């Protein structure tokens, strides 16, 4: 009896040590990615200049549209510019994360990396999310400041800014999941760029990257609002709108649902990729 209890205790302690090692290694990978983006000042400046130009152009475009046309007068010009500031922040901070895994597959290095104790997917997720949040920690405040300078209005109160920051962080996790699945397509089509551009165009069309999907015809809106692309761009961007489509609790619930769902899909894709590599190599 004591032997069985001792064996069960040892198994429990072993599992606890494995989890603690995973969490510690995940923290290190996250910090590596975070510090890498923090140090890259020139890339940050270049991205911010491009971002500011996009924001300025759309400020001019929305300024030429009559106010009563903007969602039936529901949205102001400032609302829509601030909306773009949030959505573009996500695309600028989460773009091209797939490239590291793409190069690992192209070079064949992934076969050796899969033999390491820590899961390749876990490492990629931790490092990429660190990169995305590292970029966002600097880029998000700059984006809010640029929106204020361009519009001359502070369209978000402190609560809305906090909500936008949380939604951006959640959306970036979804972006990491999509990037990982995009990278895995290299195993079958030898290049990840086609899948990446397809996903990006779907985000543009179905996610409301440049304008709220509530401006679409109602039939189209009723469909696309249930897609993951809306959770990545539209729902975070609604923090800048005077009239939000759903309650704050529902916004967070939608974001959490797609975080879990896309993570599960990426894990399933990872298992398929492992079978493919085991059978055919890279």
N, C-alpha and C positions, 0 to 999 in steps of 0.2 A: 504494500500500500504506500509506504513511504517512498519506495523507488519510483512508483508511478507519479506521485506528487512532485518528486524532485525532477523527473523527466519533463513533466508538464511545465514546471517553473522554468527549467532551462530553455524549453522551446519558446516560452513567452518572453523571456529575457533576450533570446536570440532575435526574435522578431522585432522587439523594441530597439535593439542595437542596429538592426538593418534599417529601420525607419529613421532612426536618428542620423545614421550615416547618409541616407538619401537626402534628408532635409538639410544637413550641413553642406553636402556637395551641391545641392540645388541653390543654397544661399550663396555659395562661392561663384557658381556659374552666373547667377543673377547679378552679383556685384561686378563681375568681370565685364558683362555686357553693359551694365549701367555706367561704369567708369569709362569704358571705351567711347560711349556716345558723349559723355560729359566732357571728355578731353578734346573731342574733335570740334574745335571752335569754328574753323573755317567752313566746315560742312554746315554747321548751324547757321552761320551768317549767310551763306549762299542760299540755303533753304528759306530763310526768313525773307530775303530779298525777293525770291520768286513768289513766296506766299503773299507778301505785301502787294506785289504787282497784280496778282490774281484778285485779291480783295479790292484793290482800287478799281480795276476794270469792272467788276461786278457791282461796285458802288455806282459807277457811271451808268451801267446798263439798267439797274433797278431804278435809278433816278429818272430815267426816261419813260418808265412805265407809270401810267396814271395810278394813283393810290387806290381807287375803288376797284381796280382790276386785280390787285394783289390779294388773292384769296377772298374776294368780295369785300375788300376793305378791312379784313381782319388783321393783316400784317402790315407793318410800316416798312419803309425802305431800310431803316436802321435794324429792324428785326431780322430781315433777310441777310444783311451784310454780317451781322453777328452770328447768324445761323451758319453761314459759309465759313466764318472764322473757326467755328468748332469742328465742322466736318473736314475742312482742309487740314486742320491740325492733326486729325486722326490719320489722314492719308500721308501726310508728310512725315509723321513719326513712325508709321508702321509699314512704309513701303519697302519693297525688295528685301525683306527679311529672309526669304527663301534661298538667297544666293549661296549662303554657306553650305547648306545641305545639298544644294544643286552641285556645287563643286566637289563635295565629298563623294557624291554618287558618280560624277563624271570621271574623277581621278581613281575611283575604286577604293579610296581610303575608308569608306563607310564599312567595308567588310571587316577591317581590323578594329574600327571603333565600336562595332556591334559586339565584339568579344569583351569589352570592358565591363566591369561590375555594374556601373551605372547605365541605365537605359539611355540609348541614343536620343530617343524622343524626349525623355525627361530633361536631358542636358540641353537639347535644342530649345525646348520651351522656356526653360529657366533663363538661358542666355539671351534669347530673342526678346523675351518679355522685359528683361533688364535693359536691353538696348532701347526698346520702345518707350519704357517709362523714363529712362535716363534722358532721352530726347524730349519727351513730353514735359518733364519737370522744368526744363528751360523754355521750351517752345510755347507751351500753353500760356504762361503769363505774357510772353511777348506777343502772342496772337491776340490776347484780350486787349493789350495796350494798342496794338495796331488797329483793331476794330474801333476803339475809342477815338484814336487820332483821325481816322478816315471818316467816320460818321459824325464825330463831334458830339456823340451821345453815349452815356453810360447805360446801355439797355438792360444790363443784368445787375440785380442786387447781390448781396453777399451770399444769400441762400442759393440763388440760381447759379452763381459761379461755382459754389461747392458742388451742386448737383451736376453741373457740366463736367467738372473735374473727375468726379466719380464715374460718370457715364463714359467719359473718354478712356479712363483706365480700364473699364470693363470692355469697351469696344476694342481696345488694343489687344486684349487677350483673345477675342474672337478673330482678330486679324492674324495673330500668331498661329491659330489653328488653321486658318485658310492657307497661310503661307507654307505651313508644313505639308499639307495635302498637295499643294501646288508643286513643291519640291519633289515629292514622291513620284509625280508623273514622269520625271526624267527616266525612271526605270523602263517605261514603256515607249515613250515618244522621243527619248534621247535629249530633249530640250525642255526646260521648264517655262521659258518665256511665253510660248503660245498660251499655255494654261493660265499664266499670270495675267496676260493682257485680256483674256476672256473674262476672268474673274473681276478685273478692274473695270471693264466696260459694264458688266452686270451691276457692279456697285454704283457706277455712274447713272445707269438707267433705272435700276430697281431700288437703289438704296437712298436716293435723294441727296447725292453728293453736293450739288450746286443749288438746289432749291427743294423745299419740302414736297414730299410726295402727295400732300393734301391738295396741291395745285393740279394734280392729275385728275382726269375724269373719275367720278366716284367708283365706277365699276372696276377700273384699273387699280385705284387706291385700295379697294376692299380686298384685292388679291395680294398686292405687293407688301402691304403692311404686316403680313404674316411671314415674310421671308427673312432670312438672316441678314440680308444686305440692309434692310431697314433698321435692324437692331444695331448695325455697325455705324450707320451715318444718320439716318433720319431721327431716331429716338434720342440719341445724344444731342443732336442739333436743336431739338424742340425746347431745350432749356433756355434758348434765346428768344422763343416766341411768346407773345403776350397770351395767346390762347393755345394751351397744350392739348394734344389729342386725347391723352389719358391722364389719370392721376399719377402723382410721383411714385407711389407704391407700385402701381402697375408698370411704370417705366422700369423700375429696378427689377421687378419680377420678370419682365420680358427679357431684359439683358442677362439676368442670371440663367434663365432657361436656355438661351442660345449659347451662353458660355459653356454650360454643361453638355448641351447637344453637340456643338461643334468639337468640343474636346473628345467626346465619345466617338464621333465620326473619324477624327484624326487618329485615335487609338486603333480603331478598326482598320483604317487604311494602312497604318503601320504594321499590323499583323499580316495583312495581305502582302505588303512589301517584303516582309521577312520571308514569307513563303516563296515569293518570286526570287529573291536573292539566293535562298537555299537551293532552289531548283535550277535556276539559270545563271546565277551570278549577276553582276552588273554590266 
